[in-house]
Amino acid sequence: MKEDLKVGDIVAFLWGVSEVHGTVAEVYGAKGNRQVVIALDPETSGYVVDEPTTVSLPIADVRKAVAA
């Protein structure tokens, strides 16, 4: 369940046509309007970003990444 995301979880989300992985840095907002701040770095994101940054997305657009 997406409401169970917590800080430190590795998550996946669509970025254009690619699936990108990042780390949950914060979960905020009222139930029904939850947002997730995701920390991205080059290694975890598959080099989609060149330097560490963050992105905020609706919790519905994010899922826990499955370990390979």
N, C-alpha and C positions, 0 to 999 in steps of 0.2 A: 504494500500500500504506500502510495507516494507521501502521505502525511507522516510516515515513519522516518523520513529522511532526517539525518542529524549531522551536525558539524563533524567533518572528517570522513564522511562517506565518499567513496568514489562513485561518480555518476556519469551517465552518458546522455547526450542530447544531440539533436540535429543542428548543424551549422551549415546552411546552404544544402548541398547534397551529401555532405560528409557527416559521419557520426564522430563526435568529439567527446573525450573524457576529461573530467576535471574533478576537483575536490570541493565538497560543500564547505563554504566558509560561514554561512549564516542562513537561517530560515526565519522569515518574518511575515507579518500580515495576519489579518483576521481569517478565521476559517472560511473557506469558499473563495478567498482572494490571497492565498499564500504565495510567496515569492521565495526563490532560492538564489543566494549569491554564490557563484561558483568561481573558485580560484583556478586560473589556467596558467600553466607553464609550458614551455616548449616540449619537454619530454612527455608529460602526461597527455597533452593535447595532440600528440602526433605531429608536432611542429606546425600546427595551424596558426599559432601565435609565435612571434619572435622573442618576446620578453614576457615576464610574469604580468598578469593583469586579472581583472575580475569581470564577470558578466552577471546580470540579474535576469532571471527568467521565471515565468509562472511555474509553479510546482507541477502542473499538469504536463509540461513539456519536458520533464526531466525524469529519468529512471535510474535506479541503482545499476551500476555496471556489474556484469557477471564476470568473475575471475576466470581467466583462460586456463 
